[in-house]
Amino acid sequence: GENVEQHPSTLSVQEGDSAVIKCTYSDSASNYFPWYKQELGKRPQLIIDIRSNVGEKKDQRIAVTLNKTAKHFSLHITETQPEDSAVYFCAARSRNTGNQFYFGTGTSLTVIP
Amino acid sequence: GAVVSQHPSRVICKSGTSVKIECRSLDFQATTMFWYRQFPKQSLMLMATSNEGSKATYEQGVEKDKFLINHASLTLSTLTVTSAHPEDSSFYICSARDPGGGNQPQHFGDGTRLSIL
């Protein structure tokens, strides 16, 4: 099955700086890669996603890049704000596994004011 | 607004009690729902895939007799933790995938924090 790895596990940045979180996947049949933000004790919220036919997608301060050849995708947050502090999860969905998503281990992001 | 509703949000009960958690899709019909367990500061661990009208598919290591799943309608899946013990204490989250064409994200419920005394 699919194996998703995520790095780093913790990340601290100064307010206004950029944050980058990276994920790799193993199944070349994976074709959909969402990113979720989870605040303490709350539900994961979809913040951005990318499909395998696209190399990059941007939504205001958030962008995601995908390198299908290398099987990795990254989340980029620019001009970070304290409210960006949360745990971020990447995920991958493979055509081989139907609707099932495989999640990374999470990155705890802290934005220092 | 929320498209998946999960209830209850918090349960505290004695050891040996069975606890039922409900997951409802509000804006769409979900033939498939997912149940996850999340330990503090850890990722979402898929427990089982709930399939409407058929048996759930459990992940390796998850006891099907311990975690009973019923997906009786296109908008409701339930997870029952039978004879719960302190080691079952955790955060349980359900999700449902929007059935719209093409790749669609999963939408998560608010989660249920289960504490077994």
Interface residues (C-beta under 8 A of the other chain):
Chain A: N31 Y32 P34 Y36 G41 K42 R43 P44 Q45 L46 D49 R51 V87 F89 R93 G98 N99 Q100 F101 Y102 F103 G104 T105 G106 S108
Chain B: T32 F34 K41 Q42 S43 L44 L46 T49 F91 I93 R97 G102 N103 P105 Q106 H107 F108 G109 D110 G111 R113
